[in-house]
């Protein structure tokens, strides 16, 4: 028989128990730093897996859009991209009863889609799992709801993504080499790799109405007549390289060329020994600039996601437009002609990447990204670009995004891998794409 | 309890006893021999694999009797440590006399070591090569002149041999037959050639990197490379040199193996002090990363054959984690634009054809893949009369490991190479080890070798390089001395002793070449010839004992031995006892008449000068099937051109139609009075988009005027593209009218006409080969019934999806008066169809599992027993494909990745299971999910196909098999057929053409055979060295190069007899090359 005091204590005990079943968790705080870190991890994985520049642009854009769409659900300052990107439908809405941390869901969606897109998933999984554990410990209910929603949106975007023709282009025919046609692109030393992504113009664009919307004027007609424009541009590449090589390693032009090398796979051979020196792609370089600008601007979480998203959309379309022209004009690289006609021992300062010459990928994507970043952060936004420091290259500073784009373009001539037309016309081609993105997308209210 | 252990122990003892019994070579322990030499490598800032590309090539070995006491002494050169000389004291004990002998050397990096009598005083001297002038290396090549008292005097400078260049090795030879020994110095480049560069680079001489021919002028040597036509360019990576009189004209020739993309050099001695480099004229292809090589007659025909080593691994894990072959477009670039020859990464076995192109049989011989190989040495190790082969291999670290190249290397090495020269040992440690077991093969008949690795010799893993052979214990058999890296040198003692008989010959020739370098010996016993030539520099960076050694099994007395001295005089010894060492002096010599190639006297084909006007050259278009279907095993678009012979202009004389490839025009030649003349037929010519693979000229519509039917194909056309329709042109009043023809869009490969329903007009069988863009899918083949010029597809015929057809014959195999059909094709068995008065019923005549990659069939009574046998041309045994009844070659066909296009995955059985032939990069280029599944090559390497593809996907895929790749014949025994494979000579390449005719006018038929095929990726190489053959019967086959045919290096498409001025001529149609016309000289 329980005494009254015992009953009382028991009752009190039970009440205590009930209250403790409804604990008070702290809300999970997701910062811009967390988002930047996630983007960095994806970049690391891409460098490891050796993604080519166009394919890398696809890996950036879809996870960013997923994150942005979730943010736009909750932040009235930002408009959804539904219908603005013609073939993007409305993402699933979060359930009313569930308390969703949108920043968290956005980050989770970003991580999940990125994981699907890269090859060595382990690199992302470890990062993800430690975050999951941390968040779960802070607030398991909020975490679970947000995670569920984030993955839901990720699945939706993945389905949309898988209809962009990427799977089909994987097995389309290789680029046919024909060494009898001197004007035609040929594999270049040292690895003589096949032409990368000859069918990238078949990837579904975002804002462009077609891959050829900003088709540039054709390159100067191939000719080895000394009076022709083509020959003069070829000679110019050779002369510049001779001039700056003589200056030696202190040459500013060489530093510029190296800074914008952004070659994901430079192959070094020493006899039978081979190894790769890997760097971020041009797209990743501009994503890095986006990060720098957001931080300098003290952009909040939503603005950060917005900036990444708008920039990566411009980059994705820029690659589609550029590659469309590359495999239309199929122009031979300077190195091939210089070795045949001028100097068989000449090597460009940068390793010639494995795809045709016109127009210059760097120029096009830099033009596009710089216009978008200007629209977000302003005309006279100066910044210090330290995105190449992990790759052994000193930081450089720019007073405007446009200046950086111009330097990126000319760097390809210094590098000995492009003629003047490809970079001048290329950067304008890119600027047009950037302007289209800016004009057509209403993301900020 | 006790008894169990005894049984176990007994069992183990028995097992190891058995193993010991088979052991041909047993390592002699260092403690006993006293040879404690170890080539230890110590890396430093300047000297490491990053800075010197041949840091891992190892030192040298030279064997010779330095004090003429009858005991073989051992000289070993290390890369960084002092040289060592070990005096043989007998009973396999050696004394280190290095210091006293003054041969330790003064150069900082030594390579090969060779012994030879430089100054002609009968004492053997030592020449040690060095690399000087890079990486801080100093010194020069050193020449140790033997003083006769177990000391040497370094005299390189005196003799003008003190080269301070990048030397690998050197070889002695008397190239000008003036009696003294000249030297070929083998050098290598040390920079990495990044761009191919045009072949003309080799014409600009470079002192450091270029090879040199040094003429012995008595007291000194003169570099006569330039005058002699010896290349010494900046891109020569000379690692192997073999001297032999390859063309038996009395003057020694030189074969040089070059690593990387510089071609090997085949220098023919012109006898006037100069050489002519003729690689492309005699070799269809060579090894790519050529290292050591060796010359020896392995098929008893008296002509030296040649081995060239490369670095292809056998082991699945190594194979799939190492860099693969060139892709085919790069190969085209290298050969067509830059002028290099075809090179493939595997060991090559070149069989000398006496002044015709060599046959290359490395894969057929079973010696194609022995991992990173350095030294190959032919010798009769087990003394059974056949040449065996020892191959040393290994490399401390594998620099071509794909994970290292793509994933690991980046972070570690990048910073280092940018800033300093410091090598990061840790980074290099991430490369997988390349220690492997050496290989040894037992020679046998039919050019084949049996792998006795691990049985004849232990299979310890190590890094072995330079190797030499000699009789260290004077028991008659050959022992091996191997220079290893970072491990003591290995001395292997041959256990044969006198169990099987030997004969050793030493020569006492005229000074200054008293050792008789260049002497040739022909030993005849029981009708079998063994031929050897005395050159000591063999294999890699080493020289062997200057003695000729033969094995004679159980023979006690050799019938005769002819010794041909370097001055081309000879003497004959008879009835020589075996099991002895003979020293032979020149005595009663006679002059040797120059060796003539014997052409078969009873029949010669003589190529006409102008082809009788048939100046047709087939040109392939640029289309590469592999660009579109990356995983298919071979091309389908290169099976043309079609050719047909018939009277087109009704004058009773043969005319010719040649088909063409896409966008090229076909050609018609009409027979005139003095030659054939091209005639342009507009209707046919304007249809030039098609790829014409087959053609028939005959009267199909009963108007007594010949018409023409053309079968088309080509992988560039697919689905229902019009160019896939076959065509029928009827002739009327010299005009050709395109007639209606049944519409089926297929890749035709064979059309055979016959009146199978005996209604007076010619019907057709159309055999189709592949479905474009859907390789592995079986196309339909058809019988077309002809009703006076109107063709229709026979209904209810059993030929739908019959297979990937390549050939067919109408043949009445059941002798009932109705012509039956026999059909052959790829991935299928020959199929017999009985003609039951116009209906075709399959007869299961061939019981055995006989799927092949069949290319041709012809009926022929090969065994002369009165019934018809069927000769079958197959893929041949000289490829990387492996097939047997129990372990067939497999091809899985399915849409593995659900992207609406199909793929094929071809798998070989390798040791313990089925593995895909292609590596991860190739497979993932088509099946992208594999990139995710296997983020590293290490994950992928060693996985069987059942692990790579999901079981459910494999099960639902179609599996096609091949049980045999051998060409051969179906032997008819009372209408039951058994398959009998041909001998090795007919297995060298795919056989693509048969022709039955009485070529020698002796009243019986023979079969002429043509083959070769180039439509494969560099992984397979090119099947180019079959010279054609004439089959008289099942025991008489004569190779084409003996009877005047020029079939080597040509992909023969068809063989036809054409009648010109009532005389028969042989017309040969070649894919992507000129047609050939031969006179039959016996007619």
Interface residues (C-beta under 8 A of the other chain):
Chain A: X48 X49 X50 X119 X120 X121 X122 X167 X168 X170 X171 X173 X174 X175 X176 X177 X178 X179 X186 X187 X188 X189 X190 X192 X194 X265 X267 X268 X269 X270 X271 X272 X273 X274 X275 X276 X277 X278 X339 X344 X347 X392
Chain B: X49 X50 X51 X53 X54 X192 X194 X195 X196 X197 X198 X201 X289 X323 X327 X329 X330 X332 X333 X336 X337 X399 X400 X404 X405 X406 X407 X409 X410 X413 X414 X415 X417 X418 X622 X623 X624 X626 X627 X628 X630 X897 X899 X900 X901 X925 X926 X928 X931 X932 X935 X936
